[in-house]
């Protein structure tokens, strides 16, 4: 005869099944993360009916977490390297270990990494937004793992965001060219599928509009973050009947394509054509003339991301996701000068 023992305690799986929601949704609810009211009510009813010990379960879930945070980046250029260094220091002071993964812009590799970190219960995932992995980001959030976007956004996801004020400082940078007397100002843009590129181009257009200058579509080229595409764009610009007297590039890689073209065509940066770039890198400081640039607050961004992550780890942040916007710095060097007098 089978011995009669104590009845089996309800589990999180039982609660999920009775409430007709996923286990991840129950996990998020128990960890204090906001979910939709109908699901919250269904979970509450299931917990009551099953006499589920929600406090003990929530505590157990929290202790299942590791002291690890994941950072997923496409590469380790100067911007990402500075964010990495700053974030590493910020989290280390809180006893957290930062795990990094370089996906080289491959959505499949990024998706695999997200699933790996989800299964290993990291405390948070930090990444630029990539639309192709929307489903994997939603799954992380569903499982109660906070996600922090930086540098690029994917709308309509319940994640925290830490961004530079791309649009505002692109506007200010182009306004600097206008104030120097330039009226024929070109823009070499990045990948317009990304918020970063769209915001920087929007700032360019706003500055022109504020000065009463019509945006000429012939002066807007590019469309990727790749140097070869920018090289094609700058050649097209300089072959116009009225070539630009100043150029604003959406990042430093595109600026180097302009510099290469000028060197091979005996055009002097600053003297013949002014150049300003979003992003500042060490080579801009070493060149002669130096390149005027809009420097992103990469170190401050790492600290801000660390603050948001630790808000989740310590349980201080239990409200809707936060969005932090950081100021950039315009660094004036010799590559921006008034246009040469015509005639």
Residue, then its C-alpha position, 0 to 999 in steps of 0.5 A: x500500500x502506497x504511504x500517504x504523505x504530505x500533499x505536494x506543494x504547488x510549484x511555479x509551473x502549477x501556477x502558470x498552468x492554472x493562470x494560463x500564462x507562461x512560467x516566465x510571466x509568473x517569474x516576472x510577477x513574483x520578482x516585482x516586475x510590472x505585467x498587464x493587469x489581466x495576467x496579474x489578476x489570473x496569477x493572483x487567483x491561481x496563487x490563492x487557489x493553490x495556496x502557493x507560497x509566493x514570498x518563498x518562491x520569489x526569494x528562491x528565484x532571486x537567489x537563483x540568479x548569478x552575479x553576472x551581467x551580459x554585454x553584447x556588442x557588434x565589435x570593440x571599436x573605441x566607443x564600445x571599448x570605452x563603454x565596456x571599460x566604464x561598465x566593467x568598473x561600475x559593476x565590479x564595485x558592486x560585486x558583479x562580473x561582466x561577460x562580453x560577447x562580440x556578435x559582429x552584427x550577425x543576428x543569428x549569433x546575437x540570438x544564440x547568445x541571448x538564449x544562452x544568457x537567458x538559460x544561465x540566469x544572468x542578472x541583466x543583458x546590455x546591448x544595442x537594440x537590434x530589430x532582428x532579435x526582437x523575439x529573443x529580447x521579449x523572451x528575456x523580459x518575459x523570464x524576468x531578466x532586465x534588458x538595457x538598450x544603448x546606442x540603438x533602439x527597437x521600439x515597443x519593448x519593455x526594456x531600459x534605455x541609455x542613449x546619447x542625445x544624437x538628434x540634438x547634438x547633430x543639430x548643434x554640430x551642423x549649426x556650428x557650420x552654418x554659423x561659420x557661413x556655410x550654406x552648401x552642407x552635405x551629410x553622409x549618413x549611416x544605416x537608416x534602419x537604425x535609430x542612431x542614423x535616423x536621429x543624426x540625419x534628423x538633426x542635420x535637417x533640423x539645423x538647415x531648416x532653422x537657418x532657412x536652408x532647404x535640404x537638398x537630397x543630392x547632398x545626402x548620401x551614404x546609407x550604411x556604416x561601411x567605409x566603401x559606401x561612404x567613399x562612393x558617396x563622397x565621390x558623388x558629392x564632390x562631382x556635383x555642379x556645386x559641391x559642398x563646402x562642408x560635410x557632416x558624417x554620421x560617425x568616424x568611419x564615414x569621416x575617414x572615407x572622406x579624409x581618404x578621398x580628400x588626400x587622393x584628390x589634393x583637397x585640404x580638410x578645413x581649408x577647402x572643405x570643412x568636416x565634422x564627424x559624430x563620434x570622436x576617436x584618438x586619431x582625430x586628435x592626432x591628425x593635422x588638421x585635427x577633426x572637429x567631432x561630436x564626442x559621445x559620453x561613452x564613460x558616462x554611458x557605462x556608469x549610467x548603464x551600471x546604475x540601471x542594472x544595479x537598480x534591478x539587482x538590488x530591487x530598487x527599480x520595480x516600476x516601468x522601464x527607464x530612459x536616460x538621455x546623456x549630453x554629448x560634447x562638441x570638440x572644435x578643431x581645425x577641420x571646420x573653418x569659414x568657407x573659402x570666398x568665391x570668385 
